[in-house]
Amino acid sequence: MLAGEVMSSPAITLRRDDSMRRAIRTLYDHGITAAPVLGEHGELVGMVSEIDLLCGAFAPGASPPRTVGDVMSRQVSTVEDTTDARVLTDLMIAKRIKSVPVLRDERVVGMVSRRDLMALLARSDDELREAVLAALRERYPSETSWEVTVRDGEIDVLGPEGQGPGHVADLLARTVPGLRPARLIR
């Protein structure tokens, strides 16, 4: 599974000169914890999070920050849309970040949040079964004899003769996040 398949798109973005109030309303209204900040030509120049906005809004002193550019983080961890979801998850864990902008050709095309990844893991057994069948149909378009059962996220796959269990298990592990190790028969 790739970042581009998991991301929310289009990304909700802000501009460097947007007001703090607009940024707060944008994050709150969309139920998101952070947003990429774009420059004059649509390039990524930063990221603004709830904590950036809260710190700015409650900063001591006579002249509080007025714009997103005053509080945004300029160092941003990003991934390409072709980044494997496991690499993305490792990045989020290692950097302790909640969301990551997804780029294609240096342009923001989406965002992946921990919530997006959790949604994959929370899929029902029926949804997982359909995802497994879709992955098998895509990889083996002429083969129709797959039997797939999913119970509490654990799958049993009965496949045609000649399809090696290791190869099928690898395919499913790469394309269907949220599955527990499969029992492949045949």
N, C-alpha and C positions, 0 to 999 in steps of 0.2 A: 504494500500500500504506500502510495506516495503522498507528499504534503499537498500536492495539487488536488488529490482526491478527497482529502480530509478537510481542507480549508473552507472557511466561510468566505464567500465572494459575492459581490465586490466588497473590499475592505471599507469600513467606515474610517474616513481620514479627516485630518484637520490641517490647517495651514499655520505656519509659524506666527502670523500676525492675527490669528483668531483670538478673541478675548477669552479670558479665563472663564467667564460666565458661559460663553458658547461651548467651550470644551467640556465644562462640567455637565451642562444640559445634554450634550451629545452622548457622552459616556453613560449618563444616567438613563436617558430616554431609550438607548439601544441595549441596555443591560450588559455592557461590556466593561472590562477593567482597564483597557488601554487602547490607544489608537496611534497609527503611524502619523507622523507630521511630514507634510510634503512642502517642497520649496516652490519657487516661482515657475519652474518648468516641469512639475510633477515628480521630481526626484525625491527620494527619501532623505530627509535631513535630521530626523529624530523620532522620538517616541514619547508620548505623554501618557502617564498612568494616573489612576485614582490617587495614589500616594503623592505623586508630584503635585497634583491639583490641591489635595488637602493640605500639604505642607505650604504651598503657596498661598492658599486662602487664609490659613491661620498663622502666617508668618508674623512675628513681632516686628514692630517698626512703623514708621509713619508712611512709608511708600511701598505698599505691597506690590507684588508682580501683577502686571496687567494683561500680558499676552502669553500664549502657549510657548512662544520662543523664550520667554523668561524662565520657564520651569521645566521644559522638556529635557529628556536625556538625549545627549548627542551620540553616545555610543550605543548602537542598536545591534542585537543579535538577529540575524536573518537566515532564512533558508531559501533555496530555489524550489520551484514547484515540482522538480524531479527528485527532491531529497526523500529518502526512505523515511517512513513514519517512525521507525525505531531510532534512527539517527536524530530526528527531530525531538523525540521524547527524551533521549539521552541529553541533548542540549538543554532542554527545559529543566531537567532535573539538576544537571551540573551547575547551571547558572541561576537556578531557583527563580525562574521567570514564569509568568502565567500565560503569556501569549507571544507569538512570534510572527512578524510580517513575512509573507511569502512573495518572492520575487520571480519574475520572468523577464529576461533581458533588462535587468536593473530597474524594473518598474514594479511597484506594489500591485499584485493581482489578488491578494487575499490575506487572511489572517488565520492562524491556527491557535486556538486556546486550549487550555487543559480541559475545558468543558467539551470542546469538539472531540478530543481524544476519548474522554469518558463516555461520550454518546456512542462511540463505536463499541466500547466494551460493554455497554448496558443494553445492547440489542437483544431482542427476544430470541428464543430458540428458532421460531419460524423465520425471523429475519436473517439469522445466521445460516439457516438451511438454504434459503434462497440465495444468499451471497456465495455459499459453497457451490451450489449448482451453477450459478452464473459463472464463477471462476472455472469450473470444470468444462462448461459448454464453450467458453471462450478458448480454452487451451486445447480441448479435444472436440472440435465442432462436429465431427462425423460420428462420434460415439454417443449413444443415447441410453446406455444400460447402467448408468450410475444410480445407486440407491444410497441415499443420504439420510441419516437420522441424527438429530441433535437433541440432547437432554441436558439441561443445566449448563449449556455451553460446551459440552463434550460431544464430539462427533464420532459417528461410525460411518465409514464409507465402504460400500461394496462396489468394486469396480470391475471392468472387463478384464479378461485374461490379457496378460502382457503389459499392463500398466504397473510399473514398479511402485510399491508402497512408499519407498523413500522419496521418490520423485514427486509423487502426488502430495505427500505430507509437506515437502518443501514448498511446492506451489501454493498450497493452502495457507501455510504459515506466512508467506510473503504477501498474499493478496487478501486474506480475510482476518484482520485483527479481531481479537476478542475470543478466538477459539482456544479451547484447551487442547492438549495434544490429541491427535486423532488416532483412532484404531482403524487401520486400513486393512481390509480383508481382500486377499488376492493380490 
